[in-house]
């Protein structure tokens, strides 16, 4: 399930989940665990997703596990690599002409090795970092914002450019659950605006 960035998407999470359960022929009481993406991403979207997952987990008395959205995205398109040496670079549009991104090597059993740590990037700075990192495959809703250097290529268009629920679950199964805490990588817009008004540089 992927709701995209349509306005009001957060409010439709439970409705979409209800339709998913119906399509799969299961009842919500059949759930044994819940996996939620921790970000990075939009501040409000991450909060809504985590709050919804924790609320369902408490109501159903099932465990809630966290997974990195960047790692899940990387796992979702890693099979499109040309060879084992090609890095996977998940890129999420962070708005404000920035992207959230990291670079990973992929080993046996989908083990990811961090080559470039997750952070918020100016797209040209990310391109410069990739130029030194070696051959790479780039995907995500922010991938088209990055001026790809020689040796980097864009993954084919399709679902692999989205963070999909199945990949979040696969990430937890491959590497274990993360604590359910949001990963923002930068301050929310309101806090940065407050810092600017107070004369402090934004983080």
GIGI-V880806 format. One record per residue. PSI is psi as a letter, one per 40 degrees, with the letter a starting at -180 (999 if undefined). Layout:
BEGIN
[[PSI] [PSI]]
END
This chain:
BEGIN
[[h] [h] [e] [a] [f] [i] [h] [e] [d] [d] [e] [e] [d] [d] [d] [d] [d] [d] [d] [d] [d] [d] [d] [e] [f] [i] [i] [d] [e] [e] [h] [d] [i] [h] [h] [i] [h] [e] [a] [i] [a] [h] [d] [d] [d] [d] [d] [d] [d] [d] [d] [d] [d] [d] [d] [d] [d] [d] [d] [e] [f] [i] [i] [h] [i] [i] [i] [h] [d] [d] [d] [d] [d] [d] [d] [d] [e] [d] [e] [e] [i] [d] [i] [e] [e] [h] [i] [h] [g] [h] [h] [h] [h] [e] [a] [f] [f] [i] [i] [h] [i] [i] [h] [i] [i] [h] [a] [i] [f] [f] [h] [h] [h] [h] [d] [h] [i] [h] [i] [h] [i] [h] [d] [d] [d] [d] [d] [d] [d] [d] [d] [e] [d] [a] [h] [i] [h] [h] [i] [i] [e] [e] [d] [e] [e] [h] [g] [h] [i] [h] [e] [i] [i] [h] [i] [i] [i] [a] [d] [e] [e] [i] [h] [i] [d] [d] [d] [d] [d] [d] [d] [d] [d] [d] [e] [i] [i] [i] [i] [g] [h] [i] [h] [d] [e] [i] [i] [i] [d] [d] [d] [d] [d] [d] [d] [d] [d] [e] [e] [i] [i] [i] [999]]
END
